[in-house]
Amino acid sequence: MTEAPAVGTTPTGAPLERRRRDLDALANEPFDVLIVGGGIVGCGALLDATSRGLRAALVEREDIAVGTSSRSSRLIHGGLRYLEQLRFGLVREALAERARILRLAPHLVRLEPLLFPLIGRPITTRAFYEAGMTLYDILGARRDGGWHRHLSVAETLERSPAIRTEKLRGGLVFHDAVEDDARYALAVARTAREAGAVVVTRAQADGLMEEDGRVVGARIRDVANGGTSALEVRSRAVVDATGVWAADPTAPLSGGSTRILPSRGAHLVVRRDRIPSTVGMTIRVPGKVVFLVPWPGHWLIGTTDAPYDGPVDRPTAGADEIDELLAAVNRVLDVGLGRDDIVGTYAGLRPLIAPSGGSTVTASREHRVVRESNGLVRVGGGKYTTYRVMARDTVDVALVGLGDASPSASRPSRTANLRLIGAADRPELDRLAVDLAARHGLAGSAARSLVDRHGTTAAEVAALGAASDQLRPLAPDHDHLEVEVAWAARHELAMSLDDILARRMRLVHELKDRAAAIAPRVGQLLGAELDWDADRRRREVDHFLAGARREFGVPGIVAGHGPVSD
Ligand SMILES: Cc1cc2nc3c(=O)[nH]c(=O)nc-3n(C[C@H](O)[C@H](O)[C@H](O)COP(=O)(O)OP(=O)(O)OC[C@H]3O[C@@H](n4cnc5c(N)ncnc54)[C@H](O)[C@@H]3O)c2cc1C
């Protein structure tokens, strides 16, 4: 393919310069809190610590949200199924957080109506689920979406005409929130950075520094560009927020008193027009609950929940999980969904706290924060929705370890009302989208989706795009703009095609060719920011494609070539 010129892009190298400065700060400044792990929990702890006026830093071995925090069902929810486990406290807390998160980041999180079809014996089915849904409302769900509604069979089919009618008794409509999990974690990290925190990706913690049996910092390895340079970071408190990596006995910070039990979950990405429904859905089949989460142009269908003891880096969806999800959908919906319909897949590992029994379905979604005898603070378990509470509890425990007997009184967390970068109320975001479309000649949908990803900072992204002549879409039928590549490198810590196509944009799941057609152009735009020569660009593109096909494809189907025989 002949490459289009990187029109108007001045090779800047600025992101590399900024990273060098951040590494210098890590090596030379003493910190109050050093957080290891850039998932939502680590990013949340970073923002929490910074909001209390602490000097805080975060190191992440690869990219922000590369682990579980970009592989969720993308729901901010109370979790209806935890009601059946009688975990009312967890549901109430998660629903209170849902309300807060909707205020803190209206650009990244939106409330969606979800349909729960009632299938089964006439009276008992309806009474059981009505009672559960009423309890969900009472525990807090009614605050944002109002009380749930009962629908007749006809009203249910009006919304989702493909539901099988045998034993259909109607439906319940309720609300939960949908988010972009990777971008949300990034926004939390960026908000902390704007307030003075240091964040360095491709910086792996290799071990702890101890003096007199007390942790005084961590040894960090700069792993960018295959590098091996090491540095020592001194910090009064160190937090292990490494999620499922803590389950690996060979991990650098392993050996904690809490046992983490990884539970694997997979998702399918399917084009929206393949399943006719105006609302998302929660369907129940024996032994499992499956979500059909509405996503722009697509459905996310998941999830499975099974114990896992393989490698924790970059898990992939297995053929058995894919078939299990297809079977669940086809059992409730008359859509004949098959492997050919799957645009992409992804899998993730829940960092659950091990129960004495050992099942991952019953393992607690509650979190635990412990201070080890050497002072290291570990946080584990929980769910995305409750990250802010986990972060607050983590920093409280760290401060107690530093001798503050009652941090919630002396240095309280300030994140409950701290809006994330780019946040504004919906009407303001809507006006911005109209304004950007008019000012820059963008299609309405492109301007809206730019604002959905960047919030109020979309104005700066568009201005950069206008100045560099990069307001063109990156891919046909998708709204992402070329300028978002340079923006991601300069402001969002992106250092590879995978950072951009899998997490800053979610295109690697949504393009059946795993973004092969646009990867060279992304490599060119990113290379201009990171000083890559032509050879390096080609290697980065090849490396990205090999990984993307392995990680996000459909087993048995080669990207863009249809089924293969195994
Ligand atoms: C399939 C699935 C669906 C889910 N759906 C939902 C949902 O809809 N709603 C919800 O609320 N929750 C959901 N969850 C749960 C939620 O996604 C997780 O609880 C949350 O993302 C965990 O975040 P974390 O920060 O603890 O871990 P992670 O996101 O995995 O972060 C840990 C980070 O530590 C880094 N790291 C590891 N070792 C080192 C080291 N030595 N040095 C530096 N960095 C290191 C890793 O690279 C990683 O980025 C789901 C989970 C799964 C698996």
The ligand as a Gaussian input file, in Angstrom:
#p B3LYP/6-31G(d) Opt

LIG

0 1
 C      -15.418000     -10.326000      31.857000
 C      -15.521000      -9.269000      32.908000
 C      -16.638000      -8.441000      32.946000
 C      -16.743000      -7.457000      33.937000
 N      -17.793000      -6.599000      33.904000
 C      -17.919000      -5.639000      34.841000
 C      -18.981000      -4.707000      34.760000
 O      -19.774000      -4.704000      33.810000
 N      -19.095000      -3.786000      35.749000
 C      -18.220000      -3.749000      36.805000
 O      -18.416000      -2.910000      37.691000
 N      -17.147000      -4.576000      36.873000
 C      -16.984000      -5.508000      35.912000
 N      -15.897000      -6.356000      35.933000
 C      -14.891000      -6.196000      36.995000
 C      -13.884000      -5.067000      36.716000
 O      -13.577000      -5.014000      35.343000
 C      -12.619000      -5.286000      37.533000
 O      -12.965000      -5.442000      38.889000
 C      -11.626000      -4.110000      37.426000
 O      -11.425000      -3.722000      36.095000
 C      -10.299000      -4.506000      38.047000
 O       -9.416000      -3.414000      37.984000
 P       -7.964000      -3.468000      38.612000
 O       -7.416000      -2.091000      38.540000
 O       -8.024000      -4.125000      39.951000
 O       -7.149000      -4.489000      37.695000
 P       -6.493000      -4.286000      36.254000
 O       -7.324000      -3.449000      35.379000
 O       -6.142000      -5.630000      35.732000
 O       -5.166000      -3.470000      36.558000
 C       -3.986000      -4.048000      37.075000
 C       -2.806000      -3.405000      36.339000
 O       -1.595000      -3.709000      37.009000
 C       -0.567000      -3.745000      36.026000
 N        0.585000      -4.432000      36.609000
 C        0.649000      -5.737000      36.975000
 N        1.882000      -6.013000      37.492000
 C        2.590000      -4.865000      37.440000
 C        3.925000      -4.512000      37.817000
 N        4.762000      -5.399000      38.356000
 N        4.345000      -3.245000      37.615000
 C        3.516000      -2.317000      37.066000
 N        2.228000      -2.607000      36.693000
 C        1.771000      -3.858000      36.892000
 C       -1.229000      -4.482000      34.874000
 O       -0.576000      -4.273000      33.649000
 C       -2.642000      -3.912000      34.908000
 O       -2.803000      -2.816000      34.026000
 C      -15.737000      -7.317000      34.934000
 C      -14.609000      -8.136000      34.879000
 C      -14.493000      -9.099000      33.864000
 C      -13.272000      -9.943000      33.787000

